[in-house]
């Protein structure tokens, strides 16, 4: 141990170890998908933080670890944003600096007491949730890589999501990591760590037994059209993609589908400017006997600016149902503070022109009595958006996406996995339709329906999608784990403040009375005599 401590005395070595330790959780996400690793992935980082020689050093170790996590989570941005990827990772990584200080405060030297370890099991997961809450703001890139989303294929975790969303999963995963770190590194305080693990197991079992199951009452047939990568020059690519989508959609005729879904940016022209496209889409709706949900990425003819819009097409053309994307991808679809950060366009493939934002979510009537709630691209990462759609009566959630820019990276699989969590949280099935893969469909419990359409597929596939009624606790009560974490942090802050201020208001102890000395004759001694 002394040898390791001496080796870590170098700030650069310690920072390098922090970056590597912080990057470990990414292995729990797709494409590696080592979901079980999430429950121990933070242990090396926690062990490093608790041995930080000072509180200031713990802040740095937290920052470097956060930088490693964000860089590993978003490494697939490097070919597009280049050096700016490191800037983004450094800015977001700073959010973990206070968490690093918290770890040292509760688990640091010399030896944490049993009470401090017990408090750490709730305060440290709450602190982690505060970090995830802040970075989930759209302007900071949104909630991509929230720790709980690594559990997208674990049935008990999906059941927990129906109660407290991905937030509750994150809380429990961090709590397990803290307990394991204590068992490994703080042998004198193992009792509260074991109790914490048992409490987590009991809570998970209780949710499994008592949480309501989705009430499946019907099924619909939904087709996903994935045209695949369109080769050739950029000029005319939108037309060639439309031709391929049209061809694949025609193959659905006679298959009794209830809805056809195309991916994000599947139509590259405003339909008012290109009535020929609108007529071709209406003809496809008549041939298949189903409405078609397309996504138009174009400059609108009725208002200024470029919008990404989900538009429903019926047998007579556009039905009038339209959803304009509300949460745009920073740098990909707009540049925050363009006057200051516009230089990002010179070092990578950042947006040359800002897309315009929509103002409200929309639930559409898609024919056959089916109500759908569309989202576009990384909006599927925001649990509040799917929750709002379910609360507004959507029977099927739909995400139209395009990750062709990151085709050979982990991004398509990571994006497709998010739909499982949104389905489990809301008790509503979800369709994730893309241009070039990965497309996926999940049932109301988050279970996979059929097979994924990979990045090499160019096809149209019909899925039997179960519909469910009822309301999950998460839809009813919302982000209550976040509010609980806020209360925990506030209570800890108040207790710390009271502990700090108490000595200032404590009355000084009275000086002890000194009895006067007496002479041999029993009279009080008199000074000077």
Secondary structure as UniProt FT lines:
FT   HELIX           2..7
FT   TURN            8..9
FT   HELIX           11..23
FT   HELIX           24..28
FT   TURN            30..32
FT   HELIX           35..39
FT   TURN            40..42
FT   HELIX           43..50
FT   HELIX           55..73
FT   HELIX           75..77
FT   HELIX           78..81
FT   TURN            82..83
FT   HELIX           84..93
FT   HELIX           94..96
FT   HELIX           97..107
FT   HELIX           114..135
FT   HELIX           138..140
FT   TURN            144..145
FT   HELIX           147..151
FT   TURN            152..153
FT   HELIX           155..185
FT   HELIX           187..189
FT   HELIX           190..210
FT   STRAND          215..226
FT   TURN            235..236
FT   HELIX           237..250
FT   TURN            251..254
FT   STRAND          259..262
FT   TURN            264..265
FT   TURN            271..273
FT   HELIX           275..288
FT   STRAND          291..299
FT   STRAND          306..314
FT   TURN            315..316
FT   STRAND          317..324
FT   TURN            331..333
FT   TURN            336..337
FT   HELIX           338..341
FT   TURN            342..343
FT   HELIX           344..347
FT   STRAND          363..365
FT   TURN            368..369
FT   STRAND          371..376
FT   HELIX           377..381
FT   HELIX           383..391
FT   TURN            392..393
FT   STRAND          396..401
FT   HELIX           404..406
FT   TURN            407..408
FT   HELIX           411..426
FT   STRAND          429..434
FT   STRAND          439..442
FT   TURN            444..445
FT   TURN            455..456
FT   STRAND          459..469
FT   HELIX           473..477
FT   HELIX           480..505
FT   TURN            520..521
FT   TURN            527..528
//
